[in-house]
Structure formats: C-alpha cells, structure tokens
Amino acid sequence: MRTPRIYVAGHTGMVGSAIVRRLTALGRGTIVTRTRDELDLTDQAAVRAFFAAEVIDEVYLAAARVGGIHANATFPADFVYDNLMIEANVIRAAHDFDVERLLFLGSSCIYPKFAAQPITEETLLSGPLEPSNAAYAIAKIAGISLCESLRTQFGRDYRAVMPTNLYGTGDRYHPMYSHVVPGLIRRFHEARERGDLEVVVWGTGAPRREFLHVDDLAAASVFVMERPRAEFEEVVGDHLVYVNVGSGTDIPIRELAELIAKVVGFHGFVSFDPSMPDGTPRKLLDISRLARLGWTPTIRLDEGIRRTYAEYQAELALTGAAAPSLTGGAA
C-alpha cells in the first residue's frame, strides 16, 4: 500500500507546526509542506499547479492570516481577503484534484458575540458577531460553508474543527498584534526585567476566556481527521461538518493575568484599563460532541503556561535582548 501524502498548509505557523509534530510523532505518512515564499496560497493558479504536480491524499488547512484584537481591528480588509482566498483556493483545488480527506482549521470567533454559554455548534449564524474580529470570522464561516457545500453537492468528506483561544509553542509575541497569552507573557517578563512596579492590562479584566494549548489542538485535529465517516456523522450529525475543540473550562482575564504574572515572577501591581476594549464578554465552547467521539484535552492551563514561558525564555536566550517572533502575518 502506498504511503499517504499529507499536505499541511501553514506548517510554519503555530497550529500547522503543531500538527506536523503530531503527525511525525505518530508516523503518519509523508508530510508535504511549502513555505509562503514557495507557494502563495492566495494565488489560485499557483495553488492549482501545486495540487496538479503533487499527489496529495490528505490536507490539513492550517494556513491563515491571524492576530489579536488590535490586529483584527486595524487590518480587517487584509484579514477577510487573505483568508477567503486561502480557503477558497486550497479547498476547491483539493476537491478538483480528488483529495479524499481535508480538515479545515476554523475559530471559535465564528459564533455570535452574545451566544448562550457554553456555545454549541448549532449556534452558528444565530446572532451578530463580535465587531472587533468580524472580518476574520466571516472568512472562517465561508470556509465551513465551502466544506459543507462540497459534501452536499459532491459527497466530499471534508471536515472542520473550531478551536477556542490558543497558546503555546510557536506563538507570536508582537507587542501590539499578539494574542492575549503571549502578549501578557512578554509584558510581564519585560516589566520584571525592568523592575517595573505596575503592569496595566487592557480592558476591565472581567471577560472570561477559554484557552487550549496548541499541542492539544493538534492531537484533536488528527483524531477528528482519522475518525471513520460513519462515526463522525453519527456523533457530530449528518448536517454538520465541524466540531468544537476546547478545554471545557474558562477563566476571567484578571485571573489569567495574575496567573501569568506569578509564572513569570512579576511581583508588582496588576491593574486594568477599562477604556480599552474587552471584546466578547464570555466565550466557552461546548465540547461534548468531541468528548463523545472519544477525545479530551490533557494539558492544564497552569502547566501549559509554565511550558510556554520556558520556551519563550529559551528563545530569548538564543536571540539575545530582542523578543522572539515579532512579525505577525499568516500562520
């Protein structure tokens, strides 16, 4: 039997690299990758030429333009355009070149801002989105719709996972455009190094957020991809192609900041700036379908943050005074 060839789109990003690590550890087939310089996924002709030249059996679509609240609010046109183009090009080319299995990596921001908690998969399109990342969310919803439409029209078994807020290995620590966990790790670390007496955190600290280590997401992604179609449809429902992936618990941003300050060793005062946006009040995913499929997360938040900070320190030691992973952009 021929060894399956697995294309991981976005393998240099946090999610894609975690999926590569997981597939490698499990010994799953031959992994095919391309850097952004080698293959521009927003270029339809280039993507089709890639699929025509390569014999691909499975696709993990982890490539995306990603960022935190500030990045989403500052570059909404870039977020919606780049993500729409990446998804449309890769998913359609996978279908046209007869790729049997594809897993699309979505985001929990697809759900309405004021969705009932915990958020079930059926909540999609039941209310208005959080405005600060609506452009990104709309692009991700379009990706889900394309997978659903290919199943309806052509019988494709293309699936998607909707992860909660991620952190961990390979994250970006940009001072303005990072997600909340790496952003706080960097700020508390630098404050400790300078001997600051106070760190001011955006917002009121009241919103609750769920966090998942990226290695848990990678494990869940491979697990979902490999479930037999009948099993997946029996649990998830034959009308859905996507399933939530999260930790099942959430934490107020205030407590998260205090936990990170403790891990980093910052002993000053942690205050909050209510003039800055909070975003969605609460976003906790219902992960009961994934649990019924047979998968649950294994990395506790405190353990994951300690591991992530140790990796940040190790990278700082290699790069000197400059903080690592400052560039933002596509994952």
C-alpha positions in Angstrom: 0.0 0.0 0.0 1.3 3.5 -0.9 2.3 5.7 2.0 -0.3 8.5 2.2 1.0 12.0 1.3 -0.3 14.6 3.8 -0.1 18.3 2.9 0.0 20.6 5.9 -0.8 24.1 4.7 0.7 26.7 7.1 3.3 24.4 8.6 5.5 27.3 9.8 2.7 28.8 11.9 1.8 27.8 15.5 -1.1 25.5 14.5 0.5 24.0 11.4 3.8 23.3 13.1 2.0 21.6 16.0 0.1 19.4 13.5 3.4 18.4 11.8 4.9 17.5 15.2 1.8 15.4 16.0 1.8 13.6 12.6 5.5 13.0 12.8 5.3 11.5 16.3 2.5 9.2 15.2 4.4 8.2 12.0 1.5 9.2 9.7 2.6 9.1 6.1 4.8 11.5 4.1 4.3 15.1 5.1 4.3 17.7 2.3 5.0 21.3 3.1 5.6 24.6 1.3 6.7 27.9 2.7 4.9 31.1 1.9 7.8 32.1 -0.5 7.5 28.7 -2.3 3.7 28.8 -2.6 1.4 31.8 -2.2 -1.9 30.3 -1.2 -3.8 33.5 -2.2 -2.7 32.8 -5.8 -5.2 30.4 -7.4 -3.1 29.4 -10.3 -0.1 28.6 -8.1 -2.2 26.5 -5.8 -3.8 24.5 -8.6 -0.3 24.0 -10.1 0.9 22.6 -6.8 -2.0 20.1 -6.5 -1.6 19.1 -10.1 2.1 18.3 -9.6 1.8 16.6 -6.2 -0.2 13.5 -5.4 -1.9 14.6 -2.1 -4.2 12.2 -0.1 -5.0 14.4 2.9 -4.9 18.2 3.6 -4.7 20.0 7.0 -5.6 23.6 6.2 -4.0 25.5 9.0 -2.8 28.4 6.9 -4.4 31.7 7.8 -3.8 35.4 8.5 -4.2 35.6 12.3 -3.8 38.2 15.1 -5.3 39.6 18.3 -8.0 42.2 18.8 -5.7 45.1 17.7 -4.6 43.4 14.5 -8.1 42.4 13.6 -9.4 45.9 14.1 -6.5 47.6 12.3 -6.4 45.3 9.2 -9.9 44.0 8.6 -9.6 44.1 4.8 -6.4 42.1 4.9 -7.9 39.5 7.3 -11.1 38.9 5.2 -9.4 38.9 1.8 -6.4 36.8 2.6 -8.4 34.2 4.5 -11.1 34.0 1.9 -8.5 33.5 -0.9 -6.5 30.9 1.0 -9.6 28.8 1.9 -11.3 29.0 -1.5 -8.1 28.1 -3.4 -7.0 25.2 -1.2 -10.3 23.6 -0.5 -11.5 23.8 -4.1 -8.2 22.6 -5.5 -8.3 19.7 -3.1 -11.7 18.7 -4.4 -10.8 19.2 -8.1 -7.6 17.0 -7.7 -9.6 14.3 -5.8 -8.0 14.7 -2.3 -10.0 12.3 -0.2 -9.7 13.9 3.2 -9.4 17.5 4.3 -9.5 19.2 7.7 -10.2 22.9 7.8 -9.0 24.8 10.9 -11.6 27.4 11.9 -12.0 29.5 15.0 -14.5 30.0 17.9 -14.9 33.6 16.8 -17.4 32.4 14.2 -20.1 32.3 16.9 -22.3 35.2 17.9 -21.0 37.7 20.4 -23.8 37.0 22.9 -24.2 33.3 22.3 -25.6 31.2 25.1 -22.8 29.6 27.1 -21.4 27.1 26.6 -21.5 27.5 22.8 -22.8 24.6 20.8 -22.1 24.0 17.1 -25.7 24.9 16.2 -25.2 28.5 17.5 -23.5 29.5 14.2 -25.3 32.3 12.4 -27.8 32.8 15.2 -26.8 36.4 16.1 -24.4 39.2 15.4 -20.6 38.7 15.6 -18.1 40.4 17.8 -17.3 43.5 15.7 -13.6 43.6 16.5 -12.9 40.3 14.6 -16.0 40.1 12.4 -13.9 40.1 9.1 -11.8 37.2 10.2 -14.9 35.3 11.5 -16.8 35.8 8.2 -13.9 34.4 6.3 -13.8 31.3 8.5 -17.6 30.9 8.2 -17.1 30.9 4.4 -14.6 28.1 4.7 -17.0 26.0 6.7 -19.7 26.7 4.1 -17.4 25.6 1.3 -16.7 22.3 3.0 -20.4 21.8 3.7 -21.3 22.6 0.1 -18.8 20.2 -1.4 -20.2 17.5 0.8 -23.8 18.4 -0.3 -23.0 18.6 -4.0 -20.2 16.1 -4.4 -20.3 13.9 -1.3 -16.9 15.0 -0.1 -15.9 14.1 3.5 -14.3 17.4 4.3 -14.4 18.4 8.0 -13.5 21.3 10.2 -12.6 22.0 13.8 -13.4 25.2 15.7 -10.7 25.7 18.3 -11.0 28.1 21.2 -8.3 30.6 22.1 -4.9 29.0 21.6 -1.5 29.5 23.1 1.8 27.6 23.3 4.8 26.5 21.2 5.4 28.7 18.1 3.1 31.6 19.2 4.0 35.2 18.3 5.0 37.8 20.9 4.5 41.0 18.9 3.9 44.0 21.3 0.8 45.1 19.5 -0.6 42.2 17.4 -0.2 39.1 19.5 -2.9 37.1 21.2 -3.6 37.6 24.9 -1.4 34.9 26.4 1.8 35.6 24.5 1.1 39.3 24.8 0.8 39.1 28.6 3.9 36.8 28.9 6.0 39.3 27.1 4.7 42.3 29.0 5.1 40.7 32.4 8.6 39.4 31.5 9.8 42.8 30.3 8.3 44.5 33.3 10.1 42.1 35.6 13.4 42.7 33.8 13.0 46.5 34.1 11.9 46.3 37.7 8.5 48.0 37.0 6.1 48.3 39.9 2.9 48.0 37.8 1.6 46.4 34.6 -1.6 47.8 33.0 -3.7 45.2 31.2 -6.3 46.2 28.5 -10.0 46.1 29.5 -11.7 45.5 32.7 -10.4 42.0 33.4 -14.0 40.7 33.7 -14.4 38.8 30.4 -14.0 35.1 30.6 -11.9 33.2 28.1 -11.2 29.5 27.4 -7.7 28.5 26.5 -6.2 25.4 24.8 -2.6 24.5 24.3 -1.8 24.2 20.6 -0.4 20.7 21.1 -3.8 19.6 22.4 -5.4 21.2 19.3 -3.0 19.3 17.1 -3.9 16.0 18.8 -7.6 16.7 18.5 -7.2 17.7 14.8 -5.5 14.4 13.8 -8.0 12.5 16.0 -11.0 14.1 14.2 -9.5 13.7 10.7 -9.0 10.0 11.3 -12.5 9.1 12.6 -14.4 6.9 10.2 -17.1 8.9 8.3 -20.0 7.0 9.8 -18.7 7.5 13.3 -18.1 11.2 12.8 -21.5 11.8 11.3 -23.3 9.7 14.0 -21.8 11.9 16.8 -21.5 15.3 15.1 -24.6 15.0 13.0 -25.0 14.4 9.3 -25.9 18.1 8.9 -22.6 19.5 10.3 -19.0 19.2 9.1 -17.4 20.9 12.1 -16.8 20.2 15.8 -15.7 22.4 18.7 -12.3 21.9 20.2 -11.6 23.4 23.6 -10.6 22.8 27.2 -14.1 22.8 28.6 -13.3 25.5 31.2 -12.8 29.2 31.2 -11.1 31.9 33.3 -11.6 35.6 33.9 -8.9 37.7 32.1 -8.0 39.2 35.5 -7.2 35.7 36.9 -5.3 34.8 33.7 -3.1 37.9 34.1 -2.4 37.1 37.7 -1.5 33.5 36.8 0.9 34.6 34.1 2.4 37.3 36.4 3.0 34.5 39.0 4.6 32.1 36.5 6.8 34.9 35.1 7.8 36.0 38.6 6.5 39.6 38.3 5.6 40.8 41.9 4.3 44.3 41.1 0.8 45.5 40.9 -1.5 44.3 38.1 -4.1 46.9 37.1 -6.7 47.2 34.3 -7.6 49.9 31.8 -11.4 49.9 31.2 -11.1 52.4 28.4 -9.7 49.6 26.2 -11.9 47.1 24.5 -13.0 43.9 26.3 -14.3 42.0 23.3 -16.8 39.3 23.8 -18.0 39.0 27.4 -17.6 35.3 27.5 -16.7 32.5 25.0 -16.8 29.0 26.3 -17.2 26.2 23.9 -19.4 23.1 24.4 -17.1 20.3 23.6 -19.5 17.4 24.4 -19.5 16.2 20.8 -15.7 15.9 20.7 -15.9 14.1 24.1 -18.4 11.6 22.7 -16.1 11.0 19.8 -13.5 10.0 22.4 -11.1 12.9 22.8 -10.4 15.2 25.7 -7.5 17.7 26.3 -4.6 16.7 28.5 -2.6 19.9 29.2 -3.8 22.0 32.1 -3.6 25.8 31.7 -1.1 26.4 34.5 1.1 23.6 33.1 0.8 24.9 29.6 1.7 28.5 30.6 4.8 27.3 32.5 5.9 25.3 29.5 5.2 28.3 27.1 7.2 30.7 29.3 10.1 28.3 29.5 10.1 28.2 25.7 9.9 32.0 25.5 12.9 32.3 27.8 14.9 29.7 25.8 14.2 31.6 22.6 15.2 34.9 24.2 18.5 33.2 25.3 19.2 32.3 21.7 18.2 35.7 20.2 19.6 38.0 22.8 17.7 41.0 24.0 15.2 41.0 21.1 11.9 39.3 21.9 11.2 36.3 19.6 8.5 36.0 16.9 7.8 39.7 16.5 6.4 39.6 12.9 2.7 38.8 12.8 1.1 37.8 9.5 -0.1 34.5 8.2 0.1 31.3 10.3 
